[in-house]
Amino acid sequence: MDAVSGRAFDWKLLGRLVVQSRPYRWGFRMALLIVVVSAFLGPVRPEIVQRAIDKYMQQGDTHGLLNCTVLYVAMLMLEALLQFAQSWYGNLVAQGVTLDLRAALYRHVLQFRLRYFDKTPVGQLVTRHISDIDGIAEVFSAGFLSIFGDILKLVIILIWMFSDNWVLSLVVLIPIPILIYGTRLFQRAVRKSFGDVRNEVSRINTFIQEHVTGMSIIQIFNQEKREKARFDNINRVHRAAHIRGIWAYSIFFPLVEFLAAGSIALLLWWGIGHAMAGQITEGSLMKYSLYIFALYRPIRMMADNFNTLQMGVVNAERVFRLLDTREAQQSGHHKVAANLRGEVALSQVWFSYEDVNGTDENAPWVLRGVDLKIEPGEMVAFVGATGAGKTSIVNLLNRFYDFQRGHIRIDGVDIGDYSLESLRSNVGVGLQDGFLFSDTVYNNIALFNPAISREQVVEASRRVGTHEFIMQLPGGYDYNVRERGNMLSAGQRQLLAFLRAYVQNPSILILDEATSSVDTESEVLIKHAAEKLTEGRTSIVIAHRLSTIQRADRIVVLSKGKIIEQGTHASLLALNGQYKRLFELQFSAAGQG
């Protein structure tokens, strides 16, 4: 959780935000110019009122009064027009900055290693991309431009007041020190409240994202009441943070009105007597009463706008912290040929999902000194218990993770020397839990690649054996599979994941051939698809049912991150080792089933 409340204002972050507005400096300059013009117009209306009373009203000059009235209304309309223009240009700049920041943030996160997503809640990233960046927009639309305008108005009005009657000005400003002290307390309270609210919004987003995604688990295990209680607790904390802010507002704004009334009372107490003595005019009294309201309103707005500015900077800190995160994988510079031969060589590869010292033998290693060479066109199957390291090898070949020690080479070139784009275009992956987007079957297979036509997808689907089941769907290839492909069965999702890898025409193909959780018909289709996909290319199959990989050129048995056996199905059975025990265990379980 981000602890942000109570810290001093960060001017460097504000400067960095202002730099983001450079592409929209024309709008920023227009908004700034309008703010300055509006500030200088502040004392004009009170002056018009004084002139109307002292000059035209006392002389009974109705024509002059009419002119003052028209001028006063014109000033009101001009100020309203300037407020509209300031808001328009300020929000144009704000939306432009947030557009650029959100795009930059998403592009940045796209390059992150998978390790980052393993340890970062999705809800937190969603908050950074949406709520936090929306909060940054308020820095420009209702933040420092408004504060600058309010300060300028205060300075101009005070100069105008003291130049006119410094004694009367001092009298009406007696409550101001109390207001300044109260404003400071208000800022602290609201800043802390807003910081707590932002933190709780991130918690709520994370909780909802995780629990909506895992709703089936919650319902299967009857956890609805417990999870509702947990959410109610988070929701109550979020509400309490909001209420603390509301409490501060409910005290501060009445205080401002009370002190403004106090200034009016002082004005009347001191001014009426001096007016009766002829020392000041009735128009001056009315003018100063308007000055009082013109003073207190900017002070009140400044307190609110400064909190908005403070929270916008806090949001910016979170966004910039993510933008400054160095989790992107380094892409090599070696140019990859159109088609690799598909030779894969692992040499003393050590790997851990944790950030560990590469020389620490006691670290939580997932792979321990793996040596393996796969010849071009060879089909190799990985078998072993859960946690043996099968999927980890697959992840390393595509550089989803970086290993700590050793070398992995493809066609004799270290995989770190290939550009990520060219490496992954030559290494296709079809996993049993291949993610499907809320889109059509065709788009989930082609992944919006313009180089892959519908005709190519249909032809590949016919060859693999998935065309018939796709055409049975409403709309065929235009059928929307909904979020995560929930409208399809597990077997159908895996077939589409296989087909997605196949249409990329990779030189090396990796398949997670999981059939234990699918129906018999889908299992037959998956086996047929796997046979078609592995023809004529280097293939690596993560095997779950040993009966499906007997045709493999070589079977590699892993245990606790090490290769303990490898050979053909027949030779491994003859070896009478771990593979045979796994095979007999599955055969026995199948027989009992």
N, C-alpha and C positions, 0 to 999 in steps of 0.2 A: 504494500500500500504506500502511496506517495504522501509523505508528510510535508505539507506545504503551508499550513496555516502559521501565522505569527512571524514569518520571516520578513526582513527588510525588502523594500522595493528594489528590483533588479533593473537598473537603468541600461545595462549592457544588453539584456534580453530585449528591452524595448527598442534599443537601437537596431538590433538584429531584425526585429519585426518591421521597423521602418524601411530597412534595406529591401525587404520583400516587396515593398510597395513601389519600387522603382519603375517597373514596367507600366505602372498606372499613375506616374507622377503628375501627369496633366490633370487627372481627376483630384489628386491630393492637393495640388496647388490651387485649383478652383475652390475646393472646400475650405482651404486655409484663407484664401482671399475673402470669401463670403463671411467667415468667422470674424475677420478683422473689421470688415465693413459693418457687420451687425453690432459689434462692440461699440464702435464709434457712434452708432445711431441710438445707443441706450439712453443718453441724457436728453435727447431731442424732445420726446413726448412730454416729459415734465416741464420743459421750458415752454412748450406750446400752451400747456394748461395755465402756467403762471401768467403768460402774456394775455390769455383770454380773460382771466379774472381781473388782473390789475389794470389792464389797459382798456379792454373793450367792455367788460361787464359793468365796471364802475361808471364808464362814460355812456352806457346804454347804446353802444355801437353794435346793433344787431348784424350789420353787414360784416364787421370785423369778427364778431363771434361765429358767424357762418363760415367765414374763411378759415378760422382756427379749427372749427369742427371738421371741415373738409380736409384740411391739412392733417389733422389728427387721425382721421379714418384712413387717409392715404398712407400715413406712416405705419399704421397697423397692417394694412395690406402689403406694404413693402417688406415689413419685418416677417410677415407670414410667408411671403414669396421667398425671402432669403432663407428662412428656416427649411422650407421645402427643398430649395436648391442645395443647401448644406447637407441635408439628410440624403438627398439623391446621390450627390457626388461621393459623400462619405461611404454610403452603402455600395456604390459601384466599386470603389477601391477595396472595401472589405470583402466583397464577393470575389473580386479578382484575386486577391491575396489568398483567400481560402481555397479557391479553385486550384491555384498553382501549388499550394502547400499540400493539399490532399493528393493531387496527382504525383507530386514528388515523393510523398510519404509512401504511397502505394508502390511506386516503381522501386523505391529503396527496399521495402519489405519483400518484394518479389525475389530479390537477390539473396535473401538470408539463407543460411544453412538450416537444414531441418532440425538441427539440434536446438536452435533458438525457439522454434515452435513447440518442441517437446517440453520446454520449461516455462513457456509464457501462455497464460490463459487467452483463449480466443476473444472472450468478452473484453479483456483489457485492450487488445489491438483494435477491436471495434470502437471502443470508447475514444481511443486516440484519433481514429480516422473520422469520427462523426462528432461526438459531443465536444471534445477538446478543440477541434478546429473550428466548430461553430462558435465556441467561446472566444476564439481569437478574432473572429469577425467583429465582435463588439468593441474591440480595441480601436478600430477605425470608425465604426458607425456611431458609437456612443462613448468613446474613451477619451484619448488625449486631445483630440480636436475640440470636443466639448469642454474639457477642463481648461484648455488654453483660452477658449472663448470666454469662459466664465471668469477666469483670472483677469483677462484684459478688460472685461466689462467692469469688474470691481475696481480696478485701478483707475479707469477713466471716470467712473462715477464718483469715486472718492476725491480725485483731483478736482472735478467739477464742483463738488459740494464744498470742499475746503476753500476753493478760490472764491466761492460766492459768500459763504458765512461760516468761518471756521469754528466759531463758538457754538452755533446751533449744530454743526456737524459733530463736534465732540459730545454734545448732550445726547444726540440720538444714537451715538455709537457706544454708549456705556454698556449695553448688554452683550456687545460683540465678543469680549474675552470669554464670557461664559459659553457662547455659541461655539467658539473655536475649540475650547476644551471638550465640550460635548461632542463636537464633530470628530475629534481625535478618538475618543472612546468608541463612538459609533463605528468608525473605520476599522478599529481593531476587532470589535465584536463580529461585524459582518464579514470581514476577511477570514476570520477563523471559521465562521459558519459556512461560508462559500467553499472553503477548502475541504471541510468535512463533507459537504454535499457532493462535491466532485468525486471524492474518494468513494463515497457510498454508491454513486451512480456507476462507477467502475465495478464495484462488487455486485450490484444488481445485474448489470449486463453479463458479467462472467457467470453468475449463478443461473440466470435464465437460459443463456446459450448452452451451458453444459446440461441442464436438466431437461430442456426441450429436446435436445439431441438424444439424451438417454432416457426418454419418457417410457419406452417399452420396458426397460429394466426396473424403473420405479413401480410400474403397474404390475409387472410379473411378481415382484417380491413384496407387494402390498405396502410400499413405503410412502403412499400418498400423504398420510397424516403427518408423518415425521418430516417429510420434505416441505409440506405446507407450513409447519411450525418453524422450520429453519428460515424459510422465506419471509414469514411474518416478522421474525426477529430482525432480519436485515432491513425489511421495509420500515419497521418501527424506528430503527437507528437513523435511516434516511429521513423519515418524517421529523424526528427530533432535531436533526441538523437544520432542516428548513425552519422549524419553529423557533430555533434560537435566532436565526436571521430575522424572522418576522417580528419577534419580540424587540429586537434592536430597532427595527423600523418603526414599530408602533410607539416606541418611546421617543425616538429622535424627531420625527416629523411634528408631533404635537409640541415638542420643546421648541422647535424653530418657530412655530406659529405663536407660541406663548411669548418668546423673546421679541418677535416682531411686534406683537401687541404692546410689549413693554416699551419698545422704542417709540411707538405711536403715542403712548401715554406720556412719556417724557417730552415728546415734541409738543403735545397739547399743554402739558403743565408749564413748560418754559415758554412756548411760542405764543400762546394766547395772551399772556400778560404783556409780552413785549409788542404784540400786534396792537393791543389796546393802547399802548403807550406810543404807538406810531413808529417803533424802532424797526419793525419788519412788516411786510404786507401779508394780506390774506393769501395772495397768490403764492408767496414764498412758503407758507405753511402747507398748502396743498402740494406744492412741488416737492417739498422734503418728505411728505408722507408717501409720495410716489417713489422717491429715491430709496426710502426704507424698504419698500417691497422689491425694488430693483436690486437692492443689496442682498437681502435675505434669500431671494430665490437662487442666485448663482451659488451662494454658500451651501444651501441645501442640496442643489444639484451636483455641486463639486464633490460632496461627500459620497453621494450615490455613484457618480461617474468614476471617482477614484477607486472605489471598490470594484466596479466593472473593469477598469483598467488593470487593477491588481490581479484579478482572477484571470483576465485575458493573458496577462504575462505568465501567470502560473500555468495556464493551459499551453502557452507557447513553450514553456520550459519542458513540459512533458513531451510535446511534439518534437522539439529540437533534440531532446535527449534520445528519442528513437531515431531521428535522422542522423545523429552523430554516432549511433551504435555501429560498430564495425563487425558485422556478422556475415558480410557478403563473402562468397567464395571467390578466390582468386582464379581468374580464367587464364589459361595458358595461351601461347601464341603459335603453337605448331598447327599448320594447316592440314586438315584431314582430307584425304582423297575421297572421291565420290563413294567408293565402296571399300571397306576394310576387308582384309583376308579373314580376320576373326580369331587371330591367335591371342590367347589370354594367358598371362603368366603372373602368379603371385609368389613373391619371394620374402620369406620371413616377415609376414604381415602381422603386426600387433595392433589391436584396436579396442578402444573403450568408448562408451557413450559419454563418460564423464571427462572433464578436463583434468587429465592426469599427466604426470611426468613420464615421458616415454621410457625412462630407464628404471622405473619403479616396478619391480617384479611382483609386488604385493597389491598393486592397483586392481580395481575391478575389471579385469580384461575380459572382453567378449570373444576375441580371437587371440590366440597365442602362438605366434611363430608359424603361420600357415604357409606352406609351400605347395603350389599347384600349377600345373601347366595344362592348358586346354588347346588342342590342335585346331586349326581351321576346319570348320564343317563338322566337328565332333559334337555329339550330344552327351552331356554330362548331367547326372542327377545327383542332387544333394539330399541326403537322408540323415536323420538323427532326431533325438528327443527335442522337445521344446527348449529353447535357450542354448542350443548347441552351437549356433552361429551361422545357420544357413542364410537367413534373411540379411544378416549383417554383411556377408560377402556380396550379396546382390546390391545392397545400398552403397557399398564402397566402389563397385564397378561403375556406377553412374555418378559417383562423387556427391551423393546426397549427404554423406559424411566423409570427413577426412581421417585417415588412419594416422597413428602416432609413430609407428616404426615400420620399416620394410619398404618394398616397392611393388607396384602393380603396373604391368606394362601390357599394352595392346598393340600387336604387330611390332613389338620391340621398342615402342615409344612409351615413356612414362605418362600415365594418364593425366598427371598434373601439367604436362606440356600441351595437351589438347585444349582448345577452347571449349567451354562448357556446352555451347550450342552445338558444335560439330560432334563432340563426344556423345551427347544424349540423342542426337539425330541418328547415330549409328548403333546405339545400344537401346533396343526396344524392351519394354517391361510390360508384362500382362499379369497383374496380381489378382488374387481371388477377391480382394476387397477394393478393386479399382473404383475410384470415386467417379460418380456420375453427376453431372450438373443438371439443374432444372431446365432442360432444353430437349430438343428433338433427338431421336436416335442417331440421325445423320450427323448432327453437330457434335454429339458426344463421341462419335467415332473419328470424324475428321478434325475435331477441335478447332474449327474455324480456319483451318489451313487452306488458303485459296489454291494451293498446288494439288490438293486432293479433291477430285471431282466426285459427284454423286455416282457416275458410272463406274469409277474405280472402286468406290465403296461397295456398290452392288456386286461387282465382279468378284471382289475379295470375299464378300459375304457368301456368294455361291460356292466359291472354291473351298472355304473353310467349313461350310455346312450350316450357317446361321441364317441364311436368307429366308428359309421357310418359316421359322419362328418369328422373324421380324415382320414378315408380311401378314402374319396372323394378328398382329397388334392393330388396334384402330388407327388408321392413318399410315401404317407401315413405317417407313423411314422418317416420317414427319410426326410420329407419335411422341408426345412430351412425357418423359419418364418421371417428371416431378423431382422434388428435392431429394438428392442422394440416390435417385433411382428407386425410390420406395414402391413405385408401381410395378416393378419387375421382381421376379424371384431371384434368389441368390445365384442360381445357376445361370439365369439369363444375364444378370449383371456381370458375371465372370466371363461369359461368352463375348459380351460387348467389349470388356476390357482386353480380351485376347485379340479381338478384331481391330481394336484401336491400335494396338502394338503392331499388328501385321500390316496394316495399310501404310505405315511409315517406312516399310521395306528396310528394316535395319539389317546390318551385317551380323550383329550378335543379338540373340533373342533370349530373354529371361522370362520364364513362366512359373507362376505359383499354381501348380496343378492340384488344387484342393477340391476333392469330390466327396468328402465325408459328410457334408451338410446339404447335399443336393439330392433331388429325386433321381430315379434310375434313368429316365429319359434324358435329363440334363447331363447326367454323368456320361452317357454314351456320346452325346454331342460334344462335351468338353474333351473327352479322349480323342474323338475324331479331329476336333479343331486343333488340339495339341500336336497330333501327328502331321497335319498339313502345315502348321506354322513352323515346325522344326525342320522341315525338309530343305536340304541344300544350304544350311547356314549353321554357324556355331550356335549351339543351344544349351542353355542351363535351365534345368527344371528342379524346382523345389518340390520334392515328393512327399506326399502325406500317406498315400496308399502304395505300398511297395509293389503291388500287382500291376500298377500302371506304368512302371519304369523298367520293366524287364527287357525292353528293346533298346535301352540306352547303351551307348558305346562304352560308357564307364559310369560306375556308381561310386560316389565319394561319401564315406560315413564320417560324420563329425560328432564329437563328444566333448563338451566343456571347452569349446573353442579350438580344438585340435582335430586334425585329420588322423583317424586311427586305422581306417581301412579304405582301400579303393581297388576297383576291379570290375569285371563283368558280373552279372547276376549269378551265373553258374560258378565262377571262380570264388565269389564271396561266400556262397553257400558251402562250397567245398572247404573253405578256410575254417568253417565252424567257429566263427567269432561273433562279434556284436551284430553284424548284419543278419546272420542266420537267426540269432535270438529275436531280433526285431521282426523278421519275416514269420517265424513260427508263432510269435505272440499275436501278430495280426491275423494270421491264418486261423489260429485257435479261437480268437475273438469272433472272427467272421463265422466260423463253424458253429459256435455257441449261439450267435445271433440268428 
